[in-house]
Amino acid sequence: MTRYVASRLAQLVLVFFGVTLLIYLAVYVLPGDPIRAMAGDRPLPDSVVHTLRARYHLDDPVFVRYFRYLGGLLTGDLGTDFTGRPVATLMAQRWPVTATLALTAWALEVVLGLVAGTFAALHRGRTLDRVILLLSVLAISVPVFVLGYTAQLVFGVRLGLFPVAGTGHGWPMGYLLPALVLAVIASASVTRLVRAGVLENLGADHVRTAVAKGLPWRRVVTRHVLRNSLPAAVTYLAVDLGFLLGGTVIIESIFNLPGVGQLLFQSIGARQGAVVVGVATALVLVFLLLNLVVDLLYGVLDPRIRRA
């Protein structure tokens, strides 16, 4: 088990450094001067530009700046924007919104995926099964921004069932519609995984034995079929929670939710490279840590994985 944990930690470190390097290069190798871009159409004196570039080390080689950034990460410093505000403070102000949205969407995803997948498997080949499979294909195929704008227009503007944007109505109404958009898309994959697992276990020996003993069908499904059909779906759900907590950039921008995703989107438009790199680094770390937890849990539950 110790060797298994050490190997997973080594993989996490390598992936973290590789991804953060790619993010840093993608942000800071782009052409253009972020200092002049921050001023917009207003001209800046060359002396001001040179002073700001020196203050933020923008004239140093990119790899020197990257290793300086890594040194700051060891002390919890995610950098500062061009106005002197720490990126960690900006994220702390917006993180509750993203966490609330992500957990709400994830809870809806779990319910929709488990219910739809189970019903589809129990009605295999019938109309209900075909309708659920068709809807899952549509949910996967439609881009998230199309579904987001459509839901906002139909349920927010025309029907008035949900707030159109913002978090002024609090939880749950202020988060329910964007969370549903995220949950519908993600639950499509969960539905297919649950359906495949249930179909596989319906023909298992222990299920036939339970039925032969005269156990109620509902108890057979919940205790003997569904419980053994969830490992693949649970893995996907755990990883998807990392994606959701990592910031829902598009949905937060569409619904004007002041979360981490919106902060990242606005920082890209404003050429705030330090904010983009800092936020992206934090989101990558969140996803990698959740993925590590899933790997370790699998190693505990199934000893065969440790020897793989």
Disulfide bonds with the S-S distance in Angstrom:
none
